[in-house]
Each structure stands twice: as structure tokens, then as C-alpha cells.
């Protein structure tokens, strides 16, 4: 698997050596260390992701501002804010009414905003992937058009997964809350949260077990110069390497969950001292925690790419050389 070494002519490289069979995550820490010692890799990932994030925030914020300036929008927000939160069912009804008022203008804005953000994400992600992968390995072929297509497929797949999750939330609410309420029974919040947590875990595992192919296929196009269709077919027929890639993807999913939990813990850590801290300090602290989470998340995206490339170079590389470098 991937080992970190310092070779005379390549500083902080990730070296892949043929040898004994290893688990996909056996040398994961070494890959993390190698990526950490090359901050330009994470810097490129941060650059393209944050450019998109700032653009998306500005466009969504502008659309939301226009909606809230209308009498209907401001009235709906005020209605939701004045909901009786001590009574969960009554508050839910108020928020639902406000959402019904806001839904038409939101859908109208989404008609042009969603396709625009989709196109911008696909283009920026393709450019970013080419930059990061080429910096990892200069022998990779820059196939920008293929990466645009792969990015669109991955985003559509992710959108379908999120849509399925929302349908599951709706079904859970109808099963545990609105359904019993219609029959004069008390809402079962324990059942609702159990269904939501179970559904989320199932979809999380399904995404981790299947989305690896959409990550390795662009790499195959750059490694072998394959077409889009052949790269997708090749991603599902890579033999023993498949299990190792699934393992990496599952571990990365767990890492992302751990990062979210850590961000929540750090965000809540100043609250016991709220009486001796200013509001400005709390806002600055929360902003810093958010930025730190985003940087760590982008770093682990690069680590996953490096681990994928290292595994491919070991198990599927074309050259008989005993060592390769990323």
C-alpha cells in the first residue's frame, strides 16, 4: 500500500510499492501525512470549493433578500417567528403555513438558480479535480471534458439520494406524527427520530458503498485515456481493488461524521462561559470553527483522492516497476 518516504528527487512523496496484500486503509495515516506535508494540494481544493461557495452564497442570499422584501415573504417569516414553540404541533402548523406562502417564490427562483449553480459546480469541480490530480501525478492526462460529464453524473446521483432522503423524512413524519394526529392520537416523536436516524444511516451506507465508482471513474479517464462510458464500466470491474475502495469510502464517511461532531462540540464549548464572554467573541469563535471544519473537510477530500490513486498504482498499474510515486 502507500508508504510515505523522502526520496532524493521528490520531496514528501507518496510511494506505492508492490508486496504483500494489505487492507485499503492499512496505510491511511501515511497517506494523510504525505498530503499534509504538501499543503498546495489542499490549497487547490480549498480554492475551487470556496470560490463556488462564495458565489453560491451571494446568489442565494440575493434571491432570498428579494423574496423577503415582498409583503408575503416578510409576513411569512414573522408568522414563523411568532409560532408557539411550547406547543410542538401548533408551531409545526404555523411553520407549515409560512412555508406554503414562501414555496411559490422559492420555486420561481430555483428555476434559474439551480441550473446555474449546477453548471458552475460542474465546471469548477472539473477544473479543480484536474489541478489537484495533476499535482498529485504529472503523468495523468488532463481530460477536462470527461471530468465535466463525471461531475454532472455524480451531482445528479447525489441529488437523487437527497431527494430520496427527503421522501423518507416525509414518510416518517406521516407515520409517526401527522398520521396519529389525524386519528386523535398523540404524536410518537421517539418513533419519528428512530425512523429518521435509521433511514439516514441506511442511505449513508448506500452512498458510501456505491459513490466510490463515481470518484474512481474520472481517475481512470486520466490514467488510461478512456472514454466516459468505458471509465464507468471499468470502475465496476476492477477486481479485488473494489473492496479496498469501498473501505476507503466508508472510512472517509465516518471521518466526515466525526468532523461534524467535533465542530458541534467546539461550537458549544464557550457556552458555559456565556456570562463572561461577549457576543462578538462567540460569533468570531463560531466563524473560526466553521472555517476550520471546511478546511479539514477539503483536506480529507484530497486524502481520499491520494489513497485511491495509490491503491490503483499498486494493484492495477501498467508498469512492472516496483515503486511509483504520487
C-alpha positions as CSV (number, residue, x, y, z in Angstrom):
1,X,0.0,0.0,0.0
2,X,1.0,3.6,0.1
3,X,4.1,4.4,2.2
4,X,5.5,7.8,3.0
5,X,9.1,8.3,2.1
6,X,11.5,11.1,1.3
7,X,13.2,10.3,-1.9
8,X,16.2,12.3,-3.1
9,X,14.5,13.9,-6.1
10,X,10.9,14.2,-4.8
11,X,10.1,15.7,-1.5
12,X,7.3,14.3,0.6
13,X,6.1,11.8,-2.0
14,X,3.6,9.0,-1.6
15,X,5.3,5.9,-2.7
16,X,3.4,2.8,-3.7
17,X,5.3,-0.5,-3.5
18,X,4.2,-3.9,-4.7
19,X,4.2,-6.5,-2.0
20,X,2.0,-8.3,0.5
21,X,-1.7,-8.0,0.4
22,X,-2.9,-5.1,2.6
23,X,-6.2,-3.6,3.6
24,X,-7.4,-0.5,1.9
25,X,-6.9,1.7,5.0
26,X,-3.8,0.0,6.4
27,X,-1.5,2.9,5.4
28,X,-4.2,5.5,5.5
29,X,-2.3,7.5,8.2
30,X,0.8,7.6,6.0
31,X,-1.2,8.9,3.1
32,X,-2.7,11.6,5.3
33,X,0.8,12.6,6.5
34,X,2.1,12.8,2.9
35,X,-0.8,15.0,1.8
36,X,-0.4,17.2,4.9
37,X,3.2,17.8,4.0
38,X,2.1,19.1,0.6
39,X,-0.2,22.0,1.6
40,X,-0.5,23.1,-2.1
41,X,-2.8,20.1,-2.7
42,X,-5.3,21.2,0.0
43,X,-4.9,24.8,-1.1
44,X,-6.0,24.0,-4.7
45,X,-9.0,22.0,-3.3
46,X,-9.9,24.9,-1.0
47,X,-9.6,27.4,-3.8
48,X,-12.1,25.9,-6.2
49,X,-14.6,24.8,-3.5
50,X,-14.6,28.2,-1.7
51,X,-14.9,30.1,-5.0
52,X,-18.0,28.2,-5.7
53,X,-19.2,28.5,-2.1
54,X,-18.9,32.3,-2.1
55,X,-20.6,32.6,-5.5
56,X,-23.5,30.3,-4.3
57,X,-23.9,32.2,-1.0
58,X,-24.1,35.5,-2.9
59,X,-26.6,34.3,-5.4
60,X,-28.8,32.5,-2.9
61,X,-28.6,35.4,-0.5
62,X,-29.6,37.9,-3.2
63,X,-32.6,35.7,-4.2
64,X,-33.7,35.3,-0.5
65,X,-33.3,39.0,0.1
66,X,-35.7,39.8,-2.9
67,X,-38.2,37.3,-1.6
68,X,-38.1,38.6,2.0
69,X,-38.6,42.2,0.7
70,X,-42.1,41.3,-0.6
71,X,-45.0,41.7,1.8
72,X,-45.8,38.0,1.5
73,X,-42.3,36.9,2.3
74,X,-41.8,39.2,5.3
75,X,-45.2,38.3,6.7
76,X,-44.5,34.5,6.4
77,X,-41.2,34.9,8.2
78,X,-42.9,36.9,11.0
79,X,-45.6,34.3,11.3
80,X,-43.0,31.5,11.7
81,X,-41.1,33.6,14.2
82,X,-44.2,34.1,16.3
83,X,-45.1,30.4,16.4
84,X,-45.9,29.0,19.8
85,X,-42.8,26.8,20.2
86,X,-44.0,25.5,23.5
87,X,-46.7,23.6,21.6
88,X,-44.9,21.5,19.0
89,X,-48.0,20.6,16.9
90,X,-49.2,24.2,16.8
91,X,-45.8,25.5,16.0
92,X,-45.4,23.0,13.2
93,X,-48.7,24.1,11.8
94,X,-47.6,27.7,11.8
95,X,-44.3,26.9,10.2
96,X,-46.1,24.8,7.6
97,X,-48.4,27.7,6.7
98,X,-45.5,30.1,6.4
99,X,-43.7,27.5,4.2
100,X,-46.7,27.3,1.9
101,X,-46.6,31.1,1.4
102,X,-42.8,31.1,0.7
103,X,-42.8,28.0,-1.5
104,X,-44.0,29.6,-4.8
105,X,-41.4,32.4,-4.9
106,X,-38.7,30.0,-3.8
107,X,-39.6,27.6,-6.6
108,X,-39.7,30.5,-9.1
109,X,-36.1,31.5,-8.0
110,X,-35.0,27.9,-8.1
111,X,-36.0,27.6,-11.8
112,X,-33.0,29.7,-12.8
113,X,-30.8,29.4,-9.7
114,X,-30.5,25.6,-9.5
115,X,-29.4,25.1,-13.2
116,X,-26.9,27.9,-12.9
117,X,-25.3,26.6,-9.7
118,X,-25.3,23.1,-11.2
119,X,-23.4,24.3,-14.3
120,X,-20.9,26.4,-12.2
121,X,-20.3,23.5,-9.8
122,X,-19.6,21.0,-12.6
123,X,-17.2,23.3,-14.4
124,X,-15.3,24.4,-11.3
125,X,-15.1,20.8,-9.9
126,X,-13.7,19.6,-13.2
127,X,-11.1,22.3,-13.2
128,X,-10.3,21.7,-9.6
129,X,-10.0,17.9,-10.0
130,X,-7.7,18.3,-12.9
131,X,-5.5,20.7,-11.0
132,X,-5.3,18.5,-7.8
133,X,-4.8,15.2,-9.7
134,X,-2.2,16.6,-12.0
135,X,-0.3,18.0,-9.0
136,X,-0.5,14.5,-7.4
137,X,0.8,12.8,-10.5
138,X,2.1,14.6,-13.5
139,X,1.7,11.6,-15.7
140,X,-2.1,11.8,-15.6
141,X,-3.8,13.0,-18.8
142,X,-5.9,16.2,-18.3
143,X,-9.4,15.2,-19.6
144,X,-11.4,18.3,-18.7
145,X,-14.5,17.3,-20.8
146,X,-14.7,13.9,-19.2
147,X,-14.5,15.3,-15.7
148,X,-17.3,17.7,-16.5
149,X,-19.5,14.8,-17.5
150,X,-18.5,12.7,-14.4
151,X,-19.2,15.7,-12.2
152,X,-22.7,16.1,-13.6
153,X,-23.4,12.4,-13.2
154,X,-22.1,12.5,-9.6
155,X,-24.2,15.6,-8.7
156,X,-27.3,14.1,-10.2
157,X,-26.7,10.9,-8.2
158,X,-26.2,12.9,-5.0
159,X,-29.4,14.9,-5.8
160,X,-31.4,11.7,-6.2
161,X,-30.1,10.5,-2.9
162,X,-31.0,13.7,-1.1
163,X,-34.5,13.6,-2.7
164,X,-34.9,10.0,-1.5
165,X,-33.9,11.1,2.0
166,X,-36.5,13.9,2.0
167,X,-39.2,11.5,0.8
168,X,-38.1,9.3,3.7
169,X,-38.5,12.2,6.1
170,X,-42.0,12.9,4.8
171,X,-43.0,9.2,5.2
172,X,-41.5,9.2,8.7
173,X,-43.5,12.3,9.7
174,X,-46.7,10.8,8.2
175,X,-46.1,7.6,10.1
176,X,-45.2,8.9,13.5
177,X,-46.7,12.4,13.7
178,X,-49.4,13.5,11.3
179,X,-50.9,10.1,10.9
180,X,-51.6,9.6,14.6
181,X,-52.7,13.2,14.9
182,X,-55.4,12.8,12.3
183,X,-56.8,9.9,14.3
184,X,-56.8,11.9,17.5
185,X,-53.7,10.1,18.9
186,X,-50.6,11.5,20.4
187,X,-47.6,12.0,18.1
188,X,-44.8,9.5,18.6
189,X,-41.6,11.5,18.5
190,X,-39.4,8.6,19.6
191,X,-40.6,6.6,16.6
192,X,-40.1,9.6,14.3
193,X,-36.5,10.1,15.3
194,X,-35.8,6.4,15.2
195,X,-37.1,6.2,11.6
196,X,-35.1,9.3,10.6
197,X,-31.9,8.1,12.1
198,X,-32.3,4.6,10.7
199,X,-33.1,6.0,7.2
200,X,-30.1,8.3,7.3
201,X,-27.7,5.6,8.3
202,X,-29.0,3.3,5.5
203,X,-28.7,6.0,2.9
204,X,-25.3,6.9,4.2
205,X,-24.0,3.3,3.9
206,X,-25.6,3.0,0.4
207,X,-23.9,6.2,-0.7
208,X,-20.5,5.2,0.7
209,X,-20.8,1.7,-0.9
210,X,-21.7,3.0,-4.4
211,X,-20.3,6.5,-4.8
212,X,-16.7,5.3,-4.9
213,X,-17.2,4.3,-8.6
214,X,-18.1,7.9,-9.4
215,X,-14.8,9.0,-7.8
216,X,-12.5,6.4,-9.4
217,X,-14.0,6.7,-12.9
218,X,-12.6,10.2,-13.6
219,X,-9.2,9.0,-12.4
220,X,-9.4,6.0,-14.8
221,X,-10.1,8.5,-17.7
222,X,-7.0,10.4,-16.7
223,X,-4.9,7.3,-16.1
224,X,-5.8,5.4,-19.2
225,X,-7.3,8.0,-21.5
226,X,-10.6,6.1,-21.6
227,X,-13.9,7.4,-22.7
228,X,-16.7,8.2,-20.2
229,X,-18.6,5.0,-20.8
230,X,-15.5,2.8,-20.6
231,X,-14.3,4.5,-17.5
232,X,-17.7,3.9,-15.7
233,X,-17.7,0.3,-16.8
234,X,-14.1,-0.1,-15.8
235,X,-14.8,1.3,-12.3
236,X,-17.2,-1.6,-11.6
237,X,-14.8,-4.3,-13.0
238,X,-11.5,-3.7,-11.2
239,X,-11.5,-6.9,-9.3
240,X,-10.0,-7.1,-5.8
241,X,-9.4,-3.4,-5.7
242,X,-13.2,-2.7,-5.5
243,X,-13.4,-3.8,-1.8
244,X,-10.5,-1.6,-0.9
245,X,-12.0,1.4,-2.5
246,X,-15.3,0.8,-0.7
247,X,-13.4,0.5,2.5
248,X,-11.7,3.9,1.9
249,X,-15.0,5.5,1.1
250,X,-16.7,4.1,4.3
251,X,-13.8,5.4,6.4
252,X,-14.0,8.8,4.8
253,X,-17.7,8.9,5.5
254,X,-17.0,8.1,9.2
255,X,-14.3,10.8,9.2
256,X,-16.8,13.4,7.8
257,X,-19.3,12.4,10.6
258,X,-16.5,12.8,13.2
259,X,-15.6,16.2,11.8
260,X,-19.3,17.3,12.2
261,X,-19.4,16.0,15.8
262,X,-16.1,17.8,16.6
263,X,-17.4,21.0,15.1
264,X,-20.6,20.8,17.2
265,X,-18.5,20.1,20.4
266,X,-16.2,23.1,19.7
267,X,-19.1,25.3,18.8
268,X,-20.8,24.5,22.2
269,X,-17.6,24.7,24.3
270,X,-17.8,28.5,25.0
271,X,-21.5,28.4,26.1
272,X,-20.8,27.6,29.8
273,X,-18.8,30.9,29.9
274,X,-21.5,32.9,28.1
275,X,-21.9,35.2,31.0
276,X,-18.2,36.3,30.9
277,X,-17.9,36.4,27.1
278,X,-19.2,38.9,24.6
279,X,-21.5,38.3,21.7
280,X,-18.8,39.3,19.3
281,X,-16.4,36.7,20.7
282,X,-19.0,34.0,20.3
283,X,-19.6,34.9,16.7
284,X,-15.9,35.0,16.0
285,X,-15.4,31.6,17.7
286,X,-18.2,30.0,15.7
287,X,-16.9,31.5,12.4
288,X,-13.4,30.1,13.2
289,X,-14.9,26.7,14.0
290,X,-16.8,26.7,10.7
291,X,-13.7,27.7,8.7
292,X,-11.6,25.0,10.4
293,X,-14.3,22.4,9.6
294,X,-14.3,23.4,6.0
295,X,-10.5,23.3,5.7
296,X,-10.4,19.9,7.3
297,X,-13.2,18.6,5.1
298,X,-11.3,19.8,2.0
299,X,-8.1,18.2,3.2
300,X,-9.8,14.8,3.6
301,X,-11.2,15.1,0.1
302,X,-7.6,15.3,-1.2
303,X,-6.6,12.4,1.1
304,X,-9.3,10.2,-0.5
305,X,-8.0,11.1,-4.0
306,X,-4.4,10.3,-3.0
307,X,-5.5,7.0,-1.4
308,X,-7.5,6.0,-4.5
309,X,-4.5,6.8,-6.8
310,X,-2.1,5.0,-4.5
311,X,-4.3,1.8,-4.5
312,X,-4.7,1.9,-8.3
313,X,-0.9,2.3,-8.8
314,X,-0.3,-0.7,-6.7
315,X,-3.0,-3.1,-7.8
316,X,-3.8,-2.0,-11.4
317,X,-0.7,-0.1,-12.6
318,X,0.5,-0.9,-16.1
319,X,4.2,-0.7,-15.3
320,X,6.2,-3.5,-13.8
321,X,8.3,-1.1,-11.8
322,X,8.4,-2.0,-8.0
323,X,7.7,1.6,-6.9
324,X,5.7,4.5,-8.1
325,X,5.2,8.0,-6.7
326,X,2.3,10.3,-6.4
